[in-house]
């Protein structure tokens, strides 16, 4: 098993190379890039100012020297392969380039927003598993009872409502009408001026509504996944055999059925590592949370390609790492699995 995980770790660099090559090529070939945007903004500026000075035969307000400087600034003066190799060389030494929009190193831009999405992701992950695992067990044991039916209705209603739509309703009612919670943001402007208890309460006050939106979608998946597999295991022959030999129902559930039912939970657990930081850009937009997901969307819309590459690199690495974590948890839960 050790050799298997070592091979999986060694596959991460070539996989990242393949992903980044595709994304890098797309950023160079797709129309409407930063160079075209700079030319368009220059034309609009000259048209608004009445300059109207254009280079003959080119129909644009920039000279050849200015265009060449723009290509050098954005890294479009070299072939795609050479530009990609230059980018990889910088990444190896920890340099992700500089953002076109923020005029800061990409790593600094990501570091400013990474803790925000990590906070919401970790809290969402902990609450989801702490609540959904006992709830899934209860629903399986109390199948087709009042508790099961009512909880299923609530779970499906929450799953059917998009998080961003629910966020808008929560803001209108609890923030605008009742004024119980702030309109948005991660913390208030006076956060640094408060004491430790005040900072904690301020953070909690800003987190309640966004966390509700994050949780409503994840509750249904984990709860029903555990419930359905636990029901299948409780109906299996080995559980009936164990009960027939004198094992109590509680021991049959906790010692036998539960471990097999955790296999699908362990399989999907690693995928949540990517969700820890990616978050939901729609929810972050509604609540004005400057997180990692919103950073990636803004970078794509603004054609901020260095930030796009940094976000793709980090998200891909976390996804590959999450798959390895899932394999490890599956092998830990199911003793029948031995990776070779």
N, C-alpha and C positions, 0 to 999 in steps of 0.2 A: 504493500500500500504506500509505503514511503516513496518508492521509485515512481509510482503513478503520480503522486502530487508534485514530485520534483519535475517530472515531464510536463505537467500542466503549468507549472510556474515558468518553465523554459519556453513554453508556447506563447506566453503573454507578449514578449517583445515583437515577434514576427506578426502576431495578430494586430497589435497596435500599429505596426508599419502598414499593414494592408488597409486598415480603416482610415488612417490619416492620409495615405496616398490618394484614396478615393475622394475624401472630403477636400483635400488640398487642390486636386485637379478640378473639382466642381467650383471652388472659389475662384479659380483662374479663368474658367471657361464660361461661367454664367454671365449673362449681360447685366448691366446696371451696377458694376462694381464701384469701388471708391474712386478710381480714375475717371470713369464716366460721370460720376456724381460731381467731382470737382470741376470738370469741364462745364457741366450744366449749371452749377452754381455761379461759375465765372461769367457765363453767358447771361444768366438772369441778372447778375449784378451790373454788368455793362449795359444791358438793356434798360434797367431801372435808372441808372445814372446818366443815360444818354450818351455813353462813350461811343459805342458803335464801331470801335476800332477792331477790325478783324484782319487776320492774315489772309492775303490774297490766295484764292483757290482752296482754302480750307474751311471757310464758313464758320470759324470759331474764334473766340476772343483771346486765344492763347498762342504764343509763338512756339516754334519747334523746340527752342531751348527750354521754355517753360514746361512743355509736355514731357521732354526728356527728364527734367528734374522731378516732375511728378511721378514718372515711371520708376525712377530710382528711389524716391521716397517710399512708394508703396511696394517696391520689390518686383515690379512688372517689367524691368529692363532685361531680365534674364529668362532663358527657357524654363519651362515648368519643372523639369527634372533637376536642373541646377538650383533653382530656388527652393525646391523641396529638400535637397541635400543640405543646403545652407541652413534651413529651418531645423532639420534633424540635428545638425551639428550644434546649434545653439541650445536645443532642448536637452541634449546630453549633458551640457554644463549648467543646466538649470535656468536657461534664458528662453522664455516663451515669446519674446518680442515685446513691442510697445503697442498700446492700444491707439487706434486712429482717433477715437472719439475722446478718450479721457487723457491722452498724452501722458500715460503712466505705464510702467511695466505691467504686462498682462498678469503676472503672478501676484502683484500687489492688488490689482483690481479684483482678482478671484478671492484673495485672502480676505478682503473687506466684506465679501458677501457669503463666503463659505460658512462661517459660524452661524449665520442667521438660518440658512436652510438646514444646517446640521442640527440646530436646536429643535426646530419644528419636526424634522425627520425622526430624531431620537425619541422625542416625547410621543409622537404619533405611534412609533413602533412599539414602545413600551406599553402604552395604554391599550393598543390594539390587542397585543398578545395576552396581557394581564386580564383583560375583560373577555375576549373572544374565546380563549381556550376553556375557561370554566363554563362559559355560556354554551359553547358547542357540546361539551360533555353533558350539561344539564338538558339540552334539547334532545340529545340522542337517548338519554335515559328516560326522559319524560316525553317521548315521541307521541305526537297527536293528542297531547293534553292541552289544557288552557294556556299553560306557560309557553309551550312550544308554538302554538298558533299565534298568540299575541306577539311574542318576540319575533316571529317570522314576518308578521305584517310590518312591524316597526323597522326591521332590518331591510326589507325590500323597498319600503317607502324611502328610507334614507339612501339606499343604493340607486334608486331611480332618479333622485334629485341631483342634478349636477352641482358640484361644490361651489362653482362661481355663482350660480343662480341662487343657491342657498345663502351664500355670503352677501349678496345684494339685499336679500330679504332681511337677514339678521342685522345688517347695518341700518336699514331703514327703520326697523322696529326698535332695536335695543340701543342704537347709537343716536339716531336722529330724534325718534319720538320719546323714548324713555330716558335717554342720556345716561345709561348705565355703564357703557363701555366707550372708549375713544373711537373716532372715525377710522383710524388706521395707523400705520407705522409700527415699527418694531418696539420702540420705547418712546417716551415723551421727550420734548426738547430740554426739559429741566432734569433729566435722568441723572446726570453727573452731580447735581447739587444735592441729591437726596442721600440719606443714610442707607445702610445695607438693607434694613427691613423695607424702607421706602422703595429701594430699587427692585427688590423682589416682588413687591406688590404691584409696582408699575409694570414690570415685565409680565406678571400673571394677568393683569388687567388688559394688556394689549394682546395676550395670547389666547384668550378664551374663545372668541369668535372664529379666528382662523383655524384653531385646532378642531373645532366642531366641523368645519368644512372639510378638513383633511380626514377626519375619522369616519364620516358617514359612508364614504365609499369603500374603505378598507374593512369595515366591520363585517359586511356580508360575505366577502370572499373567505376570510379565515374561519368565521363561525360555521358556515355551511360546508366548507371543505372538511373540517374536523368532524362535524356531525354526520355527514354522509358516509365517510370512511369508518367512523366508529360504529354506525349502524350495520354496515357490511360485515365488520369484524364480529360484532355481537351475534350476527346470524350465521357465522361460520361454524363448521363442524368442530373445530378444536375448542371453541368456547362451550358448546353444548357438551362435549366430552369432559371438559374440565369440571363443569357444574355437575354432571352425572357422577363424577368420582368424588364429589363431596366438597369441592371448592365453592366458597360463597360467591354470590353474584358480585359483590364489591371487589373481592380479590380477582375475580375473572376479568373485571373491567380494568382495574388499576395495574395488574401484573401482566396481563396478556393482551387484551384488546387495545389498551391505550398506546402501548409501544408501537404496535403496527399502524395505528391510526396517525401517529406523529410523522410517518414517513412522508406523506405529501406536504405536510407543514414544513418539514426540513428541506424538501426539494425546492419550495418557493421562497424560503427564507433569504437565501443569498441575493435574490433579485431585489429585495428591499434595500440593500446597501446603496444601489444606484438611486433609489427613490429618496434616500436620506438626504441627498444633496440636491437632486434635481427639483424636487418639490413640484408645485403646480404654478406655472407662470400666470394662469388666469386668476387663481386665488391670490397670488402675490400682487397682481395688478389691482384687484378689487380692494384689498386692504393696504395698498401702498407699502408693501414689504419689499425692500430692495434685496432680494435673495438671489440664489444661484440660478434658479429657473428663469426668472425675469431677466437676468443678465444675459443668458444665452439667447433668448428671444430678441432682446434689444440689439444684441450684436449682429444677429442675422438681418434684422430690418435695416440697421445702419451700415451694413456691409463692413463691419469691423472684423475683418478676417483673422487677425491675430488672436482676438478674444474668442472667436468661433473655434479656432483650432485648439486653443487652450481648454475650452469647455468640452470639446469632443474628446480630447486626449484624456482628461480627467474622468469623464463619464464612462468612456470605454474601459479604462483601467479598473474602475470600481465594478463595472459589470463583469469583467473577466474574473476579478478577485471574488466577487459574489458567487459566481458559478463554482469556483473551487471550494468556497465555504459551504455551499449547498451539498456538494459531493461528500465533504468531510462529515457534515451533520447526518447525511443519509447513512453513511457507513457506521457512524456512532450509534444511531438509533436502531438500525437493522443489522444484526450480527450475521445475517446470511449473505450480505454484500461484502465482497472483498475485491477491491480494485487491483488489477494486475497490470 
